[in-house]
Amino acid sequence: MAGFKLKNHSGASKRFKRSGSGKWMRRQAKMRHILTSKAPRVKARLGKSAVVSKEDAGSLSRLLPYK
């Protein structure tokens, strides 16, 4: 008899991806609005992906079991 399948958390699957080495990646905050007062180098840095902290990676692995 077959077991049941877990579902990915749809909200988390839109926001987090795995890197090639298996780390969880996320987007940076503070890039939605009021961009005219931010320096270009700040906007360039915030546009890149960031690694999720190791404290939050465990809960992400439960939310996204198949990613």
PDB file with SEQRES, HELIX, SHEET and CRYST1 records, atoms N, CA, C and O in Angstrom:
SEQRES   1 A   67  MET ALA GLY PHE LYS LEU LYS ASN HIS SER GLY ALA SER          
SEQRES   2 A   67  LYS ARG PHE LYS ARG SER GLY SER GLY LYS TRP MET ARG          
SEQRES   3 A   67  ARG GLN ALA LYS MET ARG HIS ILE LEU THR SER LYS ALA          
SEQRES   4 A   67  PRO ARG VAL LYS ALA ARG LEU GLY LYS SER ALA VAL VAL          
SEQRES   5 A   67  SER LYS GLU ASP ALA GLY SER LEU SER ARG LEU LEU PRO          
SEQRES   6 A   67  TYR LYS                                                      
HELIX    1 AA1 SER A   10  ARG A   15  1                                   6    
HELIX    2 AA2 PRO A   40  LEU A   46  1                                   7    
HELIX    3 AA3 LYS A   54  LEU A   63  1                                  10    
SHEET    1 AA1 3 LYS A  17  ARG A  18  0                                        
SHEET    2 AA1 3 TRP A  24  ARG A  26 -1                                        
SHEET    3 AA1 3 ALA A  50  VAL A  51 -1                                        
CRYST1    1.000    1.000    1.000  90.00  90.00  90.00 P 1           1          
ATOM      1  N   MET A   1       0.838  -1.178   0.000  1.00  0.00           N  
ATOM      2  CA  MET A   1       0.000   0.000   0.000  1.00  0.00           C  
ATOM      3  C   MET A   1       0.884   1.242   0.000  1.00  0.00           C  
ATOM      4  O   MET A   1       1.844   1.337   0.764  1.00  0.00           O  
ATOM      5  N   ALA A   2       0.550   2.173  -0.851  1.00  0.00           N  
ATOM      6  CA  ALA A   2       1.373   3.371  -1.007  1.00  0.00           C  
ATOM      7  C   ALA A   2       1.091   4.379   0.103  1.00  0.00           C  
ATOM      8  O   ALA A   2      -0.037   4.492   0.582  1.00  0.00           O  
ATOM      9  N   GLY A   3       2.123   5.102   0.502  1.00  0.00           N  
ATOM     10  CA  GLY A   3       1.958   6.152   1.505  1.00  0.00           C  
ATOM     11  C   GLY A   3       1.442   7.427   0.854  1.00  0.00           C  
ATOM     12  O   GLY A   3       1.111   7.445  -0.331  1.00  0.00           O  
ATOM     13  N   PHE A   4       1.381   8.467   1.628  1.00  0.00           N  
ATOM     14  CA  PHE A   4       0.884   9.722   1.094  1.00  0.00           C  
ATOM     15  C   PHE A   4       2.053  10.609   0.688  1.00  0.00           C  
ATOM     16  O   PHE A   4       3.177  10.427   1.156  1.00  0.00           O  
ATOM     17  N   LYS A   5       1.779  11.561  -0.178  1.00  0.00           N  
ATOM     18  CA  LYS A   5       2.793  12.506  -0.622  1.00  0.00           C  
ATOM     19  C   LYS A   5       2.669  13.803   0.165  1.00  0.00           C  
ATOM     20  O   LYS A   5       1.565  14.267   0.449  1.00  0.00           O  
ATOM     21  N   LEU A   6       3.808  14.377   0.511  1.00  0.00           N  
ATOM     22  CA  LEU A   6       3.815  15.685   1.143  1.00  0.00           C  
ATOM     23  C   LEU A   6       3.670  16.754   0.078  1.00  0.00           C  
ATOM     24  O   LEU A   6       4.035  16.538  -1.078  1.00  0.00           O  
ATOM     25  N   LYS A   7       3.141  17.897   0.458  1.00  0.00           N  
ATOM     26  CA  LYS A   7       3.008  19.002  -0.477  1.00  0.00           C  
ATOM     27  C   LYS A   7       4.018  20.083  -0.129  1.00  0.00           C  
ATOM     28  O   LYS A   7       4.311  20.328   1.042  1.00  0.00           O  
ATOM     29  N   ASN A   8       4.547  20.726  -1.167  1.00  0.00           N  
ATOM     30  CA  ASN A   8       5.369  21.904  -0.944  1.00  0.00           C  
ATOM     31  C   ASN A   8       4.489  23.046  -0.463  1.00  0.00           C  
ATOM     32  O   ASN A   8       3.315  23.121  -0.824  1.00  0.00           O  
ATOM     33  N   HIS A   9       5.048  23.931   0.347  1.00  0.00           N  
ATOM     34  CA  HIS A   9       4.353  25.139   0.768  1.00  0.00           C  
ATOM     35  C   HIS A   9       4.407  26.112  -0.403  1.00  0.00           C  
ATOM     36  O   HIS A   9       5.489  26.543  -0.801  1.00  0.00           O  
ATOM     37  N   SER A  10       3.246  26.460  -0.960  1.00  0.00           N  
ATOM     38  CA  SER A  10       3.231  27.225  -2.206  1.00  0.00           C  
ATOM     39  C   SER A  10       3.796  28.624  -2.024  1.00  0.00           C  
ATOM     40  O   SER A  10       4.423  29.161  -2.938  1.00  0.00           O  
ATOM     41  N   GLY A  11       3.582  29.228  -0.848  1.00  0.00           N  
ATOM     42  CA  GLY A  11       4.148  30.550  -0.608  1.00  0.00           C  
ATOM     43  C   GLY A  11       5.656  30.512  -0.508  1.00  0.00           C  
ATOM     44  O   GLY A  11       6.337  31.400  -1.020  1.00  0.00           O  
ATOM     45  N   ALA A  12       6.186  29.489   0.149  1.00  0.00           N  
ATOM     46  CA  ALA A  12       7.640  29.378   0.301  1.00  0.00           C  
ATOM     47  C   ALA A  12       8.305  28.974  -1.002  1.00  0.00           C  
ATOM     48  O   ALA A  12       9.437  29.383  -1.262  1.00  0.00           O  
ATOM     49  N   SER A  13       7.633  28.184  -1.825  1.00  0.00           N  
ATOM     50  CA  SER A  13       8.259  27.744  -3.076  1.00  0.00           C  
ATOM     51  C   SER A  13       8.412  28.889  -4.067  1.00  0.00           C  
ATOM     52  O   SER A  13       9.261  28.829  -4.956  1.00  0.00           O  
ATOM     53  N   LYS A  14       7.598  29.930  -3.923  1.00  0.00           N  
ATOM     54  CA  LYS A  14       7.755  31.099  -4.783  1.00  0.00           C  
ATOM     55  C   LYS A  14       8.894  31.995  -4.326  1.00  0.00           C  
ATOM     56  O   LYS A  14       9.404  32.789  -5.116  1.00  0.00           O  
ATOM     57  N   ARG A  15       9.299  31.887  -3.079  1.00  0.00           N  
ATOM     58  CA  ARG A  15      10.269  32.820  -2.507  1.00  0.00           C  
ATOM     59  C   ARG A  15      11.655  32.244  -2.306  1.00  0.00           C  
ATOM     60  O   ARG A  15      12.611  33.011  -2.193  1.00  0.00           O  
ATOM     61  N   PHE A  16      11.809  30.934  -2.258  1.00  0.00           N  
ATOM     62  CA  PHE A  16      13.101  30.329  -1.957  1.00  0.00           C  
ATOM     63  C   PHE A  16      13.460  29.304  -3.016  1.00  0.00           C  
ATOM     64  O   PHE A  16      12.601  28.570  -3.504  1.00  0.00           O  
ATOM     65  N   LYS A  17      14.753  29.259  -3.369  1.00  0.00           N  
ATOM     66  CA  LYS A  17      15.259  28.285  -4.335  1.00  0.00           C  
ATOM     67  C   LYS A  17      16.517  27.655  -3.762  1.00  0.00           C  
ATOM     68  O   LYS A  17      17.148  28.217  -2.867  1.00  0.00           O  
ATOM     69  N   ARG A  18      16.874  26.508  -4.270  1.00  0.00           N  
ATOM     70  CA  ARG A  18      18.117  25.859  -3.878  1.00  0.00           C  
ATOM     71  C   ARG A  18      19.232  26.311  -4.811  1.00  0.00           C  
ATOM     72  O   ARG A  18      19.012  26.494  -6.008  1.00  0.00           O  
ATOM     73  N   SER A  19      20.412  26.489  -4.265  1.00  0.00           N  
ATOM     74  CA  SER A  19      21.569  26.791  -5.094  1.00  0.00           C  
ATOM     75  C   SER A  19      22.141  25.474  -5.619  1.00  0.00           C  
ATOM     76  O   SER A  19      21.651  24.397  -5.279  1.00  0.00           O  
ATOM     77  N   GLY A  20      23.161  25.568  -6.433  1.00  0.00           N  
ATOM     78  CA  GLY A  20      23.775  24.362  -6.976  1.00  0.00           C  
ATOM     79  C   GLY A  20      24.420  23.512  -5.913  1.00  0.00           C  
ATOM     80  O   GLY A  20      24.502  22.291  -6.050  1.00  0.00           O  
ATOM     81  N   SER A  21      24.888  24.157  -4.834  1.00  0.00           N  
ATOM     82  CA  SER A  21      25.527  23.402  -3.754  1.00  0.00           C  
ATOM     83  C   SER A  21      24.526  22.932  -2.709  1.00  0.00           C  
ATOM     84  O   SER A  21      24.913  22.273  -1.744  1.00  0.00           O  
ATOM     85  N   GLY A  22      23.249  23.255  -2.877  1.00  0.00           N  
ATOM     86  CA  GLY A  22      22.225  22.775  -1.960  1.00  0.00           C  
ATOM     87  C   GLY A  22      21.815  23.759  -0.891  1.00  0.00           C  
ATOM     88  O   GLY A  22      20.987  23.425  -0.045  1.00  0.00           O  
ATOM     89  N   LYS A  23      22.366  24.970  -0.896  1.00  0.00           N  
ATOM     90  CA  LYS A  23      21.977  25.964   0.100  1.00  0.00           C  
ATOM     91  C   LYS A  23      20.675  26.631  -0.338  1.00  0.00           C  
ATOM     92  O   LYS A  23      20.372  26.709  -1.529  1.00  0.00           O  
ATOM     93  N   TRP A  24      19.914  27.108   0.640  1.00  0.00           N  
ATOM     94  CA  TRP A  24      18.681  27.839   0.345  1.00  0.00           C  
ATOM     95  C   TRP A  24      19.031  29.285   0.030  1.00  0.00           C  
ATOM     96  O   TRP A  24      19.809  29.912   0.749  1.00  0.00           O  
ATOM     97  N   MET A  25      18.453  29.816  -1.052  1.00  0.00           N  
ATOM     98  CA  MET A  25      18.702  31.183  -1.478  1.00  0.00           C  
ATOM     99  C   MET A  25      17.412  31.980  -1.347  1.00  0.00           C  
ATOM    100  O   MET A  25      16.315  31.440  -1.486  1.00  0.00           O  
ATOM    101  N   ARG A  26      17.562  33.279  -1.075  1.00  0.00           N  
ATOM    102  CA  ARG A  26      16.415  34.170  -0.907  1.00  0.00           C  
ATOM    103  C   ARG A  26      16.732  35.497  -1.566  1.00  0.00           C  
ATOM    104  O   ARG A  26      17.877  35.768  -1.929  1.00  0.00           O  
ATOM    105  N   ARG A  27      15.699  36.329  -1.718  1.00  0.00           N  
ATOM    106  CA  ARG A  27      15.878  37.677  -2.242  1.00  0.00           C  
ATOM    107  C   ARG A  27      16.181  38.629  -1.101  1.00  0.00           C  
ATOM    108  O   ARG A  27      15.850  38.353   0.053  1.00  0.00           O  
ATOM    109  N   GLN A  28      16.809  39.748  -1.424  1.00  0.00           N  
ATOM    110  CA  GLN A  28      17.104  40.753  -0.410  1.00  0.00           C  
ATOM    111  C   GLN A  28      15.872  41.629  -0.175  1.00  0.00           C  
ATOM    112  O   GLN A  28      15.032  41.782  -1.063  1.00  0.00           O  
ATOM    113  N   ALA A  29      15.774  42.186   0.993  1.00  0.00           N  
ATOM    114  CA  ALA A  29      14.697  43.114   1.320  1.00  0.00           C  
ATOM    115  C   ALA A  29      15.070  44.529   0.870  1.00  0.00           C  
ATOM    116  O   ALA A  29      16.195  44.777   0.437  1.00  0.00           O  
ATOM    117  N   LYS A  30      14.121  45.442   0.978  1.00  0.00           N  
ATOM    118  CA  LYS A  30      14.294  46.880   0.709  1.00  0.00           C  
ATOM    119  C   LYS A  30      14.553  47.200  -0.758  1.00  0.00           C  
ATOM    120  O   LYS A  30      15.280  48.145  -1.062  1.00  0.00           O  
ATOM    121  N   MET A  31      13.968  46.426  -1.673  1.00  0.00           N  
ATOM    122  CA  MET A  31      14.108  46.728  -3.096  1.00  0.00           C  
ATOM    123  C   MET A  31      12.753  46.911  -3.770  1.00  0.00           C  
ATOM    124  O   MET A  31      12.659  46.775  -4.990  1.00  0.00           O  
ATOM    125  N   ARG A  32      11.708  47.214  -3.020  1.00  0.00           N  
ATOM    126  CA  ARG A  32      10.372  47.321  -3.597  1.00  0.00           C  
ATOM    127  C   ARG A  32      10.009  48.747  -3.985  1.00  0.00           C  
ATOM    128  O   ARG A  32       9.417  48.960  -5.044  1.00  0.00           O  
ATOM    129  N   HIS A  33      10.345  49.717  -3.162  1.00  0.00           N  
ATOM    130  CA  HIS A  33       9.971  51.096  -3.440  1.00  0.00           C  
ATOM    131  C   HIS A  33      10.980  52.012  -2.771  1.00  0.00           C  
ATOM    132  O   HIS A  33      11.872  51.550  -2.060  1.00  0.00           O  
ATOM    133  N   ILE A  34      10.838  53.321  -3.000  1.00  0.00           N  
ATOM    134  CA  ILE A  34      11.757  54.367  -2.523  1.00  0.00           C  
ATOM    135  C   ILE A  34      13.182  54.049  -2.973  1.00  0.00           C  
ATOM    136  O   ILE A  34      14.117  54.061  -2.172  1.00  0.00           O  
ATOM    137  N   LEU A  35      13.331  53.766  -4.255  1.00  0.00           N  
ATOM    138  CA  LEU A  35      14.645  53.421  -4.791  1.00  0.00           C  
ATOM    139  C   LEU A  35      15.434  54.648  -5.220  1.00  0.00           C  
ATOM    140  O   LEU A  35      16.644  54.559  -5.428  1.00  0.00           O  
ATOM    141  N   THR A  36      14.765  55.803  -5.358  1.00  0.00           N  
ATOM    142  CA  THR A  36      15.480  56.990  -5.819  1.00  0.00           C  
ATOM    143  C   THR A  36      16.442  57.514  -4.763  1.00  0.00           C  
ATOM    144  O   THR A  36      17.437  58.155  -5.098  1.00  0.00           O  
ATOM    145  N   SER A  37      16.160  57.250  -3.495  1.00  0.00           N  
ATOM    146  CA  SER A  37      17.049  57.734  -2.443  1.00  0.00           C  
ATOM    147  C   SER A  37      18.156  56.750  -2.100  1.00  0.00           C  
ATOM    148  O   SER A  37      18.964  57.025  -1.213  1.00  0.00           O  
ATOM    149  N   LYS A  38      18.214  55.614  -2.776  1.00  0.00           N  
ATOM    150  CA  LYS A  38      19.262  54.634  -2.506  1.00  0.00           C  
ATOM    151  C   LYS A  38      20.386  54.798  -3.527  1.00  0.00           C  
ATOM    152  O   LYS A  38      20.140  55.088  -4.697  1.00  0.00           O  
ATOM    153  N   ALA A  39      21.593  54.611  -3.077  1.00  0.00           N  
ATOM    154  CA  ALA A  39      22.761  54.730  -3.948  1.00  0.00           C  
ATOM    155  C   ALA A  39      22.787  53.580  -4.951  1.00  0.00           C  
ATOM    156  O   ALA A  39      22.284  52.497  -4.652  1.00  0.00           O  
ATOM    157  N   PRO A  40      23.361  53.789  -6.131  1.00  0.00           N  
ATOM    158  CA  PRO A  40      23.409  52.708  -7.127  1.00  0.00           C  
ATOM    159  C   PRO A  40      24.146  51.471  -6.646  1.00  0.00           C  
ATOM    160  O   PRO A  40      23.767  50.353  -6.995  1.00  0.00           O  
ATOM    161  N   ARG A  41      25.192  51.651  -5.854  1.00  0.00           N  
ATOM    162  CA  ARG A  41      25.913  50.464  -5.374  1.00  0.00           C  
ATOM    163  C   ARG A  41      25.090  49.682  -4.358  1.00  0.00           C  
ATOM    164  O   ARG A  41      25.227  48.463  -4.256  1.00  0.00           O  
ATOM    165  N   VAL A  42      24.232  50.374  -3.602  1.00  0.00           N  
ATOM    166  CA  VAL A  42      23.344  49.690  -2.662  1.00  0.00           C  
ATOM    167  C   VAL A  42      22.304  48.896  -3.428  1.00  0.00           C  
ATOM    168  O   VAL A  42      22.001  47.757  -3.072  1.00  0.00           O  
ATOM    169  N   LYS A  43      21.754  49.492  -4.481  1.00  0.00           N  
ATOM    170  CA  LYS A  43      20.745  48.785  -5.275  1.00  0.00           C  
ATOM    171  C   LYS A  43      21.354  47.591  -5.998  1.00  0.00           C  
ATOM    172  O   LYS A  43      20.687  46.571  -6.171  1.00  0.00           O  
ATOM    173  N   ALA A  44      22.590  47.700  -6.417  1.00  0.00           N  
ATOM    174  CA  ALA A  44      23.256  46.574  -7.072  1.00  0.00           C  
ATOM    175  C   ALA A  44      23.473  45.434  -6.084  1.00  0.00           C  
ATOM    176  O   ALA A  44      23.309  44.263  -6.428  1.00  0.00           O  
ATOM    177  N   ARG A  45      23.840  45.781  -4.865  1.00  0.00           N  
ATOM    178  CA  ARG A  45      24.059  44.740  -3.856  1.00  0.00           C  
ATOM    179  C   ARG A  45      22.749  44.085  -3.448  1.00  0.00           C  
ATOM    180  O   ARG A  45      22.692  42.869  -3.265  1.00  0.00           O  
ATOM    181  N   LEU A  46      21.690  44.889  -3.305  1.00  0.00           N  
ATOM    182  CA  LEU A  46      20.405  44.341  -2.880  1.00  0.00           C  
ATOM    183  C   LEU A  46      19.722  43.540  -3.985  1.00  0.00           C  
ATOM    184  O   LEU A  46      18.824  42.747  -3.699  1.00  0.00           O  
ATOM    185  N   GLY A  47      20.121  43.727  -5.220  1.00  0.00           N  
ATOM    186  CA  GLY A  47      19.515  42.978  -6.309  1.00  0.00           C  
ATOM    187  C   GLY A  47      19.979  41.546  -6.395  1.00  0.00           C  
ATOM    188  O   GLY A  47      19.364  40.740  -7.093  1.00  0.00           O  
ATOM    189  N   LYS A  48      21.049  41.209  -5.704  1.00  0.00           N  
ATOM    190  CA  LYS A  48      21.591  39.850  -5.762  1.00  0.00           C  
ATOM    191  C   LYS A  48      20.907  38.957  -4.735  1.00  0.00           C  
ATOM    192  O   LYS A  48      20.292  39.442  -3.785  1.00  0.00           O  
ATOM    193  N   SER A  49      21.020  37.668  -4.933  1.00  0.00           N  
ATOM    194  CA  SER A  49      20.444  36.710  -4.001  1.00  0.00           C  
ATOM    195  C   SER A  49      21.325  36.586  -2.775  1.00  0.00           C  
ATOM    196  O   SER A  49      22.520  36.879  -2.818  1.00  0.00           O  
ATOM    197  N   ALA A  50      20.723  36.149  -1.687  1.00  0.00           N  
ATOM    198  CA  ALA A  50      21.441  35.950  -0.432  1.00  0.00           C  
ATOM    199  C   ALA A  50      21.156  34.541   0.070  1.00  0.00           C  
ATOM    200  O   ALA A  50      20.152  33.928  -0.294  1.00  0.00           O  
ATOM    201  N   VAL A  51      22.046  34.043   0.905  1.00  0.00           N  
ATOM    202  CA  VAL A  51      21.902  32.710   1.478  1.00  0.00           C  
ATOM    203  C   VAL A  51      21.039  32.808   2.732  1.00  0.00           C  
ATOM    204  O   VAL A  51      21.211  33.722   3.538  1.00  0.00           O  
ATOM    205  N   VAL A  52      20.125  31.879   2.893  1.00  0.00           N  
ATOM    206  CA  VAL A  52      19.282  31.822   4.081  1.00  0.00           C  
ATOM    207  C   VAL A  52      20.143  31.387   5.259  1.00  0.00           C  
ATOM    208  O   VAL A  52      21.025  30.542   5.104  1.00  0.00           O  
ATOM    209  N   SER A  53      19.895  31.953   6.428  1.00  0.00           N  
ATOM    210  CA  SER A  53      20.680  31.599   7.603  1.00  0.00           C  
ATOM    211  C   SER A  53      20.454  30.135   7.963  1.00  0.00           C  
ATOM    212  O   SER A  53      19.407  29.558   7.671  1.00  0.00           O  
ATOM    213  N   LYS A  54      21.461  29.550   8.603  1.00  0.00           N  
ATOM    214  CA  LYS A  54      21.372  28.121   8.909  1.00  0.00           C  
ATOM    215  C   LYS A  54      20.280  27.826   9.933  1.00  0.00           C  
ATOM    216  O   LYS A  54      19.777  26.704   9.992  1.00  0.00           O  
ATOM    217  N   GLU A  55      19.906  28.826  10.746  1.00  0.00           N  
ATOM    218  CA  GLU A  55      18.819  28.630  11.704  1.00  0.00           C  
ATOM    219  C   GLU A  55      17.481  28.461  11.000  1.00  0.00           C  
ATOM    220  O   GLU A  55      16.622  27.718  11.477  1.00  0.00           O  
ATOM    221  N   ASP A  56      17.289  29.142   9.866  1.00  0.00           N  
ATOM    222  CA  ASP A  56      16.027  29.057   9.131  1.00  0.00           C  
ATOM    223  C   ASP A  56      16.023  27.965   8.076  1.00  0.00           C  
ATOM    224  O   ASP A  56      14.962  27.629   7.549  1.00  0.00           O  
ATOM    225  N   ALA A  57      17.176  27.405   7.755  1.00  0.00           N  
ATOM    226  CA  ALA A  57      17.240  26.414   6.690  1.00  0.00           C  
ATOM    227  C   ALA A  57      16.507  25.132   7.061  1.00  0.00           C  
ATOM    228  O   ALA A  57      15.938  24.476   6.188  1.00  0.00           O  
ATOM    229  N   GLY A  58      16.509  24.769   8.323  1.00  0.00           N  
ATOM    230  CA  GLY A  58      15.817  23.550   8.728  1.00  0.00           C  
ATOM    231  C   GLY A  58      14.320  23.640   8.553  1.00  0.00           C  
ATOM    232  O   GLY A  58      13.685  22.684   8.108  1.00  0.00           O  
ATOM    233  N   SER A  59      13.745  24.791   8.901  1.00  0.00           N  
ATOM    234  CA  SER A  59      12.304  24.933   8.730  1.00  0.00           C  
ATOM    235  C   SER A  59      11.939  25.024   7.258  1.00  0.00           C  
ATOM    236  O   SER A  59      10.847  24.613   6.865  1.00  0.00           O  
ATOM    237  N   LEU A  60      12.845  25.560   6.432  1.00  0.00           N  
ATOM    238  CA  LEU A  60      12.575  25.596   4.990  1.00  0.00           C  
ATOM    239  C   LEU A  60      12.587  24.203   4.395  1.00  0.00           C  
ATOM    240  O   LEU A  60      11.822  23.914   3.475  1.00  0.00           O  
ATOM    241  N   SER A  61      13.440  23.345   4.907  1.00  0.00           N  
ATOM    242  CA  SER A  61      13.472  21.978   4.399  1.00  0.00           C  
ATOM    243  C   SER A  61      12.189  21.230   4.720  1.00  0.00           C  
ATOM    244  O   SER A  61      11.793  20.323   3.987  1.00  0.00           O  
ATOM    245  N   ARG A  62      11.535  21.611   5.823  1.00  0.00           N  
ATOM    246  CA  ARG A  62      10.230  20.997   6.121  1.00  0.00           C  
ATOM    247  C   ARG A  62       9.125  21.581   5.253  1.00  0.00           C  
ATOM    248  O   ARG A  62       8.201  20.871   4.858  1.00  0.00           O  
ATOM    249  N   LEU A  63       9.220  22.884   4.952  1.00  0.00           N  
ATOM    250  CA  LEU A  63       8.194  23.510   4.120  1.00  0.00           C  
ATOM    251  C   LEU A  63       8.292  23.057   2.671  1.00  0.00           C  
ATOM    252  O   LEU A  63       7.279  22.960   1.978  1.00  0.00           O  
ATOM    253  N   LEU A  64       9.507  22.780   2.211  1.00  0.00           N  
ATOM    254  CA  LEU A  64       9.734  22.419   0.813  1.00  0.00           C  
ATOM    255  C   LEU A  64      10.446  21.074   0.730  1.00  0.00           C  
ATOM    256  O   LEU A  64      11.647  21.037   0.460  1.00  0.00           O  
ATOM    257  N   PRO A  65       9.741  19.974   0.953  1.00  0.00           N  
ATOM    258  CA  PRO A  65      10.428  18.685   1.015  1.00  0.00           C  
ATOM    259  C   PRO A  65      10.942  18.187  -0.331  1.00  0.00           C  
ATOM    260  O   PRO A  65      11.848  17.353  -0.360  1.00  0.00           O  
ATOM    261  N   TYR A  66      10.405  18.661  -1.427  1.00  0.00           N  
ATOM    262  CA  TYR A  66      10.789  18.154  -2.745  1.00  0.00           C  
ATOM    263  C   TYR A  66      11.584  19.132  -3.564  1.00  0.00           C  
ATOM    264  O   TYR A  66      11.724  18.936  -4.771  1.00  0.00           O  
ATOM    265  N   LYS A  67      12.115  20.186  -2.961  1.00  0.00           N  
ATOM    266  CA  LYS A  67      12.908  21.171  -3.710  1.00  0.00           C  
ATOM    267  C   LYS A  67      14.360  20.994  -3.410  1.00  0.00           C  
ATOM    268  O   LYS A  67      15.194  21.727  -3.941  1.00  0.00           O  
TER     269      LYS A  67                                                      
END                                                                             
